[in-house]
C-alpha cells in the first residue's frame, strides 16, 4: 500500500505568532494536542490539505530549512503582501526560466515559497 501524507510537522519555539500566522495564512483551525504539539487543521478535510503539526522545540531555528512548503496563489504579489501583513518577512525573489516565486519566512524564520500569476 502506498504511503499517505497526513501531517507536515514544523518545529517551533513556542511563539504564538507562528501559530497565528499559519492559521491565518492557510485558513486552518487550531487544535491544541498537548504541551508539545499544536495542530492546525483544514476547516473541512480535503485531499491535498494535510494537517500542520507544530512541535515545540527548545532551540531556535539557525540555518536554512532542508524542507519547506511551496504554496500557489492566484496572484503571487497579492498573496505575498497578505502574508507579509500577517507577520512574514521577505527573503528573496527567485526565478528559473519563466517560473517565478517569492521566498518568505514565517515569524520564526521558517522559509516558504509562494508562486502564482504575476
C-alpha positions as CSV (number, residue, x, y, z in Angstrom):
1,X,0.0,0.0,0.0
2,X,1.5,3.4,-0.9
3,X,2.1,5.9,1.9
4,X,-0.3,8.8,2.5
5,X,0.8,12.2,3.8
6,X,-1.3,13.0,6.9
7,X,0.7,15.8,8.6
8,X,3.5,18.2,8.0
9,X,5.5,18.8,11.2
10,X,7.1,22.2,11.8
11,X,9.4,22.8,14.7
12,X,8.6,26.0,16.6
13,X,10.0,27.6,19.8
14,X,6.5,28.3,21.2
15,X,6.0,31.9,19.9
16,X,2.2,32.2,19.4
17,X,2.8,34.4,16.4
18,X,3.9,31.3,14.4
19,X,0.5,29.5,15.0
20,X,-1.5,32.7,14.3
21,X,0.5,33.3,11.1
22,X,-0.1,29.8,9.7
23,X,-3.7,29.6,10.8
24,X,-4.5,32.9,9.0
25,X,-2.3,32.1,6.0
26,X,-3.9,28.7,5.4
27,X,-7.4,29.3,6.7
28,X,-6.9,26.4,9.2
29,X,-8.3,25.9,12.7
30,X,-6.2,25.5,15.8
31,X,-6.4,22.2,17.8
32,X,-4.2,22.1,20.9
33,X,-3.0,18.5,21.2
34,X,-0.8,18.6,24.3
35,X,2.0,20.7,25.9
36,X,4.4,19.8,23.0
37,X,2.1,19.8,19.9
38,X,-0.4,22.2,18.4
39,X,-2.2,21.2,15.2
40,X,-3.8,23.3,12.5
41,X,-6.4,21.5,10.6
42,X,-8.4,22.5,7.4
43,X,-12.0,23.5,8.3
44,X,-13.1,20.6,6.1
45,X,-11.0,17.6,5.4
46,X,-9.8,17.6,1.8
47,X,-7.3,15.8,-0.3
48,X,-4.1,17.9,-0.6
49,X,-4.7,19.8,2.6
50,X,-2.7,18.0,5.2
51,X,-2.7,18.9,8.9
52,X,0.1,21.2,10.0
53,X,1.5,19.9,13.3
54,X,3.7,22.3,15.3
55,X,6.2,20.6,17.6
56,X,7.7,22.8,20.4
57,X,11.5,22.6,20.5
58,X,13.9,24.3,22.8
59,X,16.4,25.5,20.2
60,X,15.7,28.4,17.8
61,X,16.0,28.0,14.0
62,X,19.6,28.7,13.0
63,X,20.2,27.6,9.4
64,X,18.2,27.3,6.1
65,X,15.3,24.8,6.1
66,X,16.1,21.5,4.4
67,X,12.4,21.1,3.6
68,X,9.9,23.9,3.0
69,X,6.4,24.4,1.8
70,X,5.6,25.7,-1.7
71,X,2.3,27.4,-1.9
72,X,0.5,28.5,-5.0
73,X,-1.7,31.6,-5.2
74,X,-3.9,33.0,-7.8
75,X,-1.9,36.3,-7.8
76,X,1.5,35.9,-6.3
77,X,2.1,39.6,-5.4
78,X,-1.2,39.9,-3.6
79,X,-0.7,36.8,-1.6
80,X,2.9,37.8,-0.6
81,X,1.6,41.1,0.6
82,X,-1.1,39.4,2.6
83,X,1.4,37.1,4.2
84,X,3.8,39.9,5.0
85,X,0.9,41.7,6.7
86,X,0.4,38.6,8.8
87,X,4.0,38.7,10.1
88,X,6.1,37.0,7.4
89,X,9.4,38.5,6.3
90,X,10.6,38.9,2.8
91,X,13.7,36.7,1.9
92,X,14.1,36.8,-1.9
93,X,12.6,36.8,-5.4
94,X,13.6,33.7,-7.4
95,X,13.1,32.6,-11.0
96,X,14.1,29.7,-13.2
97,X,13.2,30.4,-16.8
98,X,9.7,31.7,-16.8
99,X,8.9,30.2,-13.4
100,X,8.9,32.9,-10.7
101,X,8.4,32.6,-6.9
102,X,8.9,34.6,-3.8
103,X,10.7,33.2,-0.7
104,X,9.4,34.5,2.6
105,X,9.8,33.4,6.2
106,X,7.2,32.8,9.0
107,X,7.6,34.7,12.3
108,X,10.3,32.2,13.5
109,X,12.2,32.2,10.2
110,X,10.9,29.0,8.6
111,X,11.1,29.6,4.8
112,X,8.2,29.0,2.4
113,X,7.8,29.8,-1.3
114,X,4.8,31.5,-2.9
115,X,4.2,31.2,-6.7
116,X,1.3,32.2,-8.9
117,X,0.4,34.6,-11.6
118,X,2.5,37.7,-11.6
